[in-house]
Amino acid sequence: MKRSDGHGFVTDAETPYVASWGGTGEQVVLVHGDAPIGPLAWLSQRRLRDRYTLSVLTRAGYGQRSALRIDARRDADDLCAALSEPVHLIGHSHGAVVAALATAAAPDLVRSVTLIEPPLFQVAADEPEVQAVLREADALFGTVTAGPIPAGTLSALFGGQGADFATPEWSLLRTKVMESVLPWTYPIDFAGLRGRVSALVVCGAWSAAFTAVCERIARELSAPCVRIPGAGHSPHLVEVEFDQVLLRHLAAAGEPNPLPSADFARPI
């Protein structure tokens, strides 16, 4: 696994690489979702290096317009192979799938894990809202070839952000996803991790489907599920609320989970 200068730009997009943001204390590894490179996804968390040593993973296939397919299990295997001591893992969206797979594969190398809006719809496939999203996902990745994507589909899968698959960037991403194992098809035994790893699940409370998934995962892990209303699919971008919850979790890692499942109460 390569290391960059901290900005995250390298010429080889076929290999995962890590931007070291320095800092002091225990190591925190941040795993991005479908942002172009890892550091762009986690700028809001850079100030955490005052308390922790931050390493930002950019997954293989990102950083350049690479044709390399998205493969969360490959990313998880690469991550586990690069770890020599226990770390705090934090993953967002597809990166949360990577973090979950890495934790399941090597729990002894994970001091704590934080899963932010993981699209692991299979864990709550019995919920009507999740079933609706799975139907839309099937339509999106199975039949759409170009042009604007219906707003309802984007709202369910990408937080309502508009996109046009006719653009080269979205066409490439769609091709990668279609050629990959979709994140909601990975089998992950969360109940088997209960009590072995300190865990936190965070959702933006914008989607009934994502909320159902997060709450189900938290229940299987016996972990807290913290909701940050109004944050959309990326609650880690709401710096004050998210960082307060995260710092409490990291400080308590290794102890019984101290946080209740609740909405985050913003100060007035």
C-alpha positions in Angstrom: 0.0 0.0 0.0 1.5 3.3 -1.1 1.8 6.5 1.0 1.3 10.0 -0.4 2.4 13.4 0.8 -0.9 14.0 2.6 -2.8 15.6 -0.3 -3.6 12.2 -1.6 -2.6 12.6 -5.3 -0.6 9.8 -6.8 -0.2 8.6 -10.4 -1.1 4.9 -9.8 -4.8 4.5 -9.2 -4.7 0.7 -9.4 -3.2 0.5 -5.9 -4.7 1.7 -2.6 -2.7 4.4 -0.9 -2.7 6.3 2.3 -2.4 10.0 3.0 -0.8 10.6 6.4 -2.2 13.6 8.1 0.1 13.2 11.1 -1.1 14.0 14.6 -0.5 12.3 18.0 -2.1 9.5 19.8 -3.8 6.3 18.6 -4.1 5.7 14.9 -7.4 6.5 13.1 -7.9 5.2 9.6 -10.6 6.9 7.5 -12.1 5.1 4.6 -14.0 7.1 1.9 -17.1 6.2 -0.1 -17.4 7.3 -3.7 -15.5 10.5 -3.3 -12.7 10.9 -5.9 -10.0 10.5 -3.3 -9.9 9.9 0.4 -8.7 13.2 1.6 -11.5 15.1 -0.1 -14.1 13.1 1.8 -12.6 13.8 5.3 -11.5 17.4 5.3 -14.0 18.1 8.1 -12.2 15.6 10.3 -8.6 16.9 9.8 -8.7 18.8 13.0 -8.9 15.5 14.9 -5.2 15.1 14.5 -4.9 17.3 17.6 -5.8 14.1 19.5 -5.2 11.2 17.1 -2.8 10.1 14.3 -4.9 10.3 11.1 -4.4 8.1 8.1 -6.7 8.6 5.1 -7.2 5.6 2.7 -7.8 6.2 -1.0 -9.2 2.9 -2.3 -7.8 1.2 -5.4 -9.4 2.5 -8.6 -9.9 6.1 -7.3 -7.8 9.2 -7.7 -7.5 8.8 -11.4 -10.0 7.8 -14.2 -9.1 4.1 -13.7 -11.1 1.3 -15.1 -10.4 -0.8 -12.1 -13.6 -2.1 -10.7 -14.9 -1.3 -7.2 -14.3 -4.2 -4.8 -15.0 -3.7 -1.1 -13.6 -7.1 -0.2 -10.4 -6.4 -2.0 -10.1 -3.1 -0.3 -10.8 -4.7 3.1 -8.1 -7.3 2.5 -5.6 -4.6 1.4 -6.4 -2.7 4.6 -6.0 -5.7 6.9 -2.7 -6.6 5.2 -1.4 -3.1 5.9 -2.3 -3.0 9.6 0.4 -4.0 12.1 -1.4 -2.9 15.2 -5.0 -2.2 16.3 -6.5 1.0 14.9 -9.8 2.9 15.0 -11.6 2.4 11.6 -14.1 5.0 10.4 -15.9 4.4 7.1 -18.6 6.3 5.2 -21.1 4.8 2.7 -19.2 2.3 0.6 -16.2 2.9 2.8 -18.3 1.7 5.7 -18.8 -1.6 3.9 -15.0 -1.8 3.6 -14.6 -1.0 7.3 -17.2 -3.6 8.2 -15.6 -6.3 6.1 -12.2 -5.5 7.5 -13.5 -5.7 11.1 -15.2 -9.0 10.4 -12.0 -10.4 8.9 -9.6 -9.2 11.5 -11.3 -7.9 14.7 -8.1 -8.1 16.7 -6.7 -5.4 14.5 -9.6 -3.0 15.1 -9.7 -1.0 18.3 -13.0 0.5 17.3 -15.2 0.8 14.2 -17.5 3.6 13.2 -19.9 2.9 10.3 -21.5 6.0 8.7 -24.6 5.3 6.5 -23.4 1.9 5.2 -25.5 0.8 2.1 -25.9 -2.7 3.5 -29.5 -3.0 2.7 -29.5 -6.8 3.0 -29.4 -6.6 6.8 -32.9 -5.0 6.8 -34.3 -6.4 3.6 -37.6 -7.3 5.5 -38.4 -3.6 5.9 -40.7 -2.1 3.3 -38.6 1.1 2.9 -35.5 -1.0 2.2 -37.3 -3.2 -0.3 -38.3 -0.1 -2.2 -34.7 1.1 -2.3 -33.5 -2.3 -3.5 -36.1 -2.1 -6.3 -34.8 1.3 -7.4 -31.2 0.2 -7.1 -32.0 -2.7 -9.4 -33.6 -0.3 -11.9 -30.7 2.1 -11.7 -27.9 -0.4 -12.2 -29.8 -2.7 -14.4 -31.5 -0.6 -17.0 -30.4 3.1 -17.0 -27.7 3.7 -19.6 -27.5 7.5 -19.9 -29.3 10.8 -19.2 -30.8 12.2 -16.0 -31.7 9.7 -13.3 -35.2 10.1 -11.8 -35.1 12.3 -8.6 -36.7 9.5 -6.5 -34.0 7.1 -7.3 -31.3 9.6 -6.5 -33.0 10.6 -3.3 -33.1 6.9 -2.2 -29.5 6.1 -3.1 -27.4 9.3 -3.1 -29.1 11.7 -0.7 -31.0 13.5 -3.4 -27.9 14.9 -5.1 -28.5 15.4 -8.8 -26.4 13.6 -11.4 -26.3 12.8 -15.1 -24.9 9.5 -16.1 -24.1 10.9 -19.5 -21.1 12.6 -18.0 -17.8 10.7 -18.2 -17.4 10.6 -14.4 -20.8 9.2 -13.7 -20.6 6.8 -16.6 -17.3 5.4 -15.3 -18.6 5.1 -11.8 -21.8 3.3 -13.0 -19.7 0.9 -15.1 -17.5 0.2 -12.1 -20.4 -0.5 -9.8 -22.2 -2.7 -12.3 -19.0 -4.8 -12.8 -18.6 -5.1 -9.0 -20.2 -6.9 -6.2 -22.9 -4.5 -5.0 -22.4 -3.5 -1.4 -25.8 -4.9 -0.2 -24.9 -8.4 -1.3 -21.9 -9.0 1.1 -22.6 -11.4 3.9 -21.4 -9.8 7.2 -22.0 -11.5 10.6 -22.5 -8.4 12.8 -23.9 -10.5 15.6 -20.7 -12.5 15.7 -18.7 -9.3 16.3 -20.9 -8.3 19.3 -18.7 -7.6 22.3 -15.5 -8.1 20.4 -15.1 -4.6 18.9 -16.3 -1.2 20.2 -18.7 0.0 17.5 -20.7 3.1 16.6 -23.2 3.5 13.9 -24.2 6.9 12.5 -27.0 7.9 10.2 -28.3 11.2 8.8 -31.9 10.4 9.5 -32.8 11.6 6.0 -33.9 8.2 4.6 -36.1 5.7 6.3 -34.2 2.9 4.5 -30.8 4.0 5.6 -32.1 4.6 9.2 -33.6 1.1 9.2 -30.2 -0.4 8.1 -28.2 1.6 10.6 -30.5 0.7 13.5 -30.5 -3.0 12.5 -26.7 -3.1 12.4 -26.4 -1.3 15.7 -28.9 -3.8 17.3 -26.9 -6.8 16.0 -23.7 -5.3 17.3 -25.3 -4.1 20.6 -23.8 -0.7 19.6 -25.3 2.8 19.7 -26.9 4.2 16.6 -26.7 8.0 16.7 -28.9 10.0 14.3 -27.8 13.5 13.2 -31.0 15.0 11.6 -30.6 17.2 8.5 -27.2 15.9 7.6 -28.3 13.8 4.6 -26.1 10.9 3.6 -22.9 12.5 5.0 -23.4 13.3 8.7 -19.7 13.5 9.2 -19.7 16.8 7.3 -21.7 18.3 10.2 -18.5 18.8 12.0 -19.5 19.9 15.6 -22.2 17.3 16.1 -20.4 14.4 14.5 -17.0 15.1 16.0 -18.4 15.3 19.5 -20.1 12.0 19.1 -17.0 10.4 17.5 -14.6 11.7 20.1 -16.7 10.3 22.9 -16.8 6.9 21.1 -13.0 6.8 20.4 -12.2 7.7 24.0 -14.4 4.9 25.3 -13.2 2.3 22.9 -12.6 -1.0 24.6 -15.2 -0.2 27.2 -18.9 -1.1 27.0 -20.6 1.2 24.5 -21.7 4.3 26.6 -23.8 6.1 24.0 -27.6 5.5 23.8 -29.3 5.3 20.4 -30.8 8.7 20.0 -31.0 11.8 17.9 -28.2 14.2 18.4 -29.5 17.3 20.3 -28.0 20.4 18.8 -27.3 23.3 21.2 -29.6 26.3 20.7 
